[in-house]
Amino acid sequence: MPAATVSADLRETSSSPSGPPAIQVRKLWKRYGSVEAVRGIDLEVKEREIFGLIGPDGAGKTSTFQVLAGIMEATSGDAIVFGKPARQARSVTGYLTQSFSLYPDLSVMENIRYIGDLRRVPRHEIRKRGLRYLQMFDMDRFGDRLAGRLSGGMKQKLALACALVPQPRILLLDEPTTGVDPVSRREFWDTLAHLATEGLTILIATPYLDEAERCNRVAFIHEGEIRQLGTPAELRISLHGARLELRTTNLGQAEELLNKEVGEGRPFMDVQRFGDRLDLLAHSPEEAQQAAEHALSASGLKIDDIRIDHPTLENTFVARLRALGQSISNKPFPAHNTHTGLRGGIAIGAENLTKRFGPFTAVNRVSLEVKYGEIYGLLGANGAGKTTMIKMLCGLLAPTSGRMQLAGEHGNLRSPVVRERIGYMSQKFSLYDDLSIRDNLEFFAGVYEIPEPERPEKRSWVLEFSGLDGKEDQITGTLPGGWKQRVAFGAAISHEPSILFLDEPTSGVDPLARRAFWRMINYLADQGTAILITTHYLEEAEQCNRLGFMVAGELVAQGTPSGIKAEQPGRLIEFVVDQPQRAADLLKDKTERWRVSLFGDRLHVISDSDPTEAEKQTRERLQAAGIEIISAREQRYSLEDVFIRVVERARAQGKVAAEE
């Protein structure tokens, strides 16, 4: 990594909040019988700080939050909040759980009033504060809507408003944006940044490492112990490596070849496959590039493009887990069929597909094709029509008009012949919570008519893939969300479908487990399976071969991840400044708000003018306001930047999602 880049990254670490700690944790232990969920952690969170707690499923994050919220006592050790034991400081602590804790049959304002009354806030203050936060979240016009009728993003905003009404000094957020679309996630983080500048201290757990980049500091927890702590920049630098983006024609073969060169003393620290590239992590990018060129050329593969970039926080997270002995399951999938003969043919087709519910048009004249052997990502904000589209494409919902093709059928998409070729993992329902893992797997094996002799090996594979060997008799409803998703995925693919629909399959899953999901998804695609997937996590959308962006029921953009990014006009400039929130507010006041986003100490500014001139004008504006610019450089668009740009341009043309 160039020295100038490293020093610029190091300077990012200087703007973390200073002053006395708001939270002090000393030698904290939490045991459940013989299970040690938290094992003697020490932690300090400063006042006005946004502090991230990251770690794999079952690392101890939720147990730590519950002790800090005063919900349960620690087994031993101290948890101090503003000088008081956590249980005595509950009046100044707000806690947002993973399930949001909303009452679906109460309206938005009734939920706010209930929480306000419970926390003994005066009635006139409840209304005043509730309206303030609803206006802050652009939800004041939904006060009478039932909470159960809100989208995921709106539920998240309402839950946050409820947590803020008692005006806590500490806010604990346990994976608050799981299942929330990128637009709402960015708005949510903008809100958190403002609340922190107003005096709120925020401790947040998230499985999305791009979100953790927005924190002032981050602690990595594993098996109940804190293994690493620092600013995002410090954690990235600790990897002592660089990331190479490599593009070639046969990604599957290239991945297999380069994975042989991963490990201690070898050129690569990690190889990860995306939809149109490989990401290679290496200590020496020059040596890694030479090794990649040699390995691929020896097998007759040509490198189309290779670029060197910074490692991400997710790279750091995965490398750290591997150093601690965590690994992705390598047990081969017990396949008995192959669909390679179907590759290239149309598996899923839609022509001018439309679905109306009374006067409301949920999907409007959408046309797309997904071929066997292809991974197609359908992206969109909450209310864009993605789930309705999937239900039509897989035959669960009849369209109002348009033509469909599924597994070679044009007419009866619900015929038994078509059904047995399809796998479907639903966003909301995939498993029965009151059955054991074994019973769930047996039930779905029966539904999908998996031959009896194949069932034991399929069940064994699902349990190992899920990290649940020996736990098949555990009740499914007691599993953390990430583990439940793994079992549901295994159940959906056990009958080896030739077409697979995955509706947000990795929601709430930690980064290493997501790797396991995508290794399996890529394997299925290599075997000829057609896969249509939705996701709100745009880092993983990069792993699709092609993407489609939906806004307000219409498909507004299609193409490869790199192609869609290359088509976007303008440039993205990244600034590191000493007063990031003030700088973001200043710039948003003079341009469209979506063009400016805040990532911890870094500002991303999108401009349609010449980048040199855009940087000069931005520098002058910030310096005139007394804001010091530490560094500035042009960056490539992320898929999130592109997604939000596409959505905002569509909104400017009058297209709005159903929730609005």
Secondary structure, DSSP 8 states (H G I E B T S, - for coil): --HHHHHHHHHGGGGS--SSEEEEEEEEEEEETTEEEEEEEEEEEETT-EEEEE--TTSSHHHHHHHHTTSS--SEEEEEETTEEGGGGGGGEEEE-TTTT--TTSBHHHHHHHHHHHTT--HHHHHHHHHHHHHHTT-GGGTTSBGGGS-HHHHHHHHHHHHHTT--SEEEEESTTTT--HHHHHHHHHHHHHHHHTT-EEEEE-S-HHHHTTSSEEEEEETTEEEEEE-HHHHHHTT--EEEEEEES-HHHHHHHHHTTBSTTSSBSEEEE-SS-EEEEES-HHHHHHHHHHHHHHTT--EEEEEEE---HHHHHHHHHHHTT--------------GGGTTSEEEEEEEEEEEETTEEEEEEEEEEEETT-EEEEEE-TTSSHHHHHHHHTTSS--SEEEEEETTBSS-TTSHHHHTTEEEE-SS-SS-TTSBHHHHHHHHHHHTT--GGGHHHHHHHHHHHHT-TT-TTSBGGGS-HHHHHHHHHHHHHTT--SEEEEESTTTT--HHHHHHHHHHHHHHHHTT-EEEEE-S-HHHHTTSSEEEEEETTEEEEEE-HHHHHHH--SEEEEEEESSHHHHHHHHHTTS-GGGEEEETTEEEEEESS-HHHHHHHHHHHHHHTT--EEEEEEE---HHHHHHHHHHHHHHTT---TT-
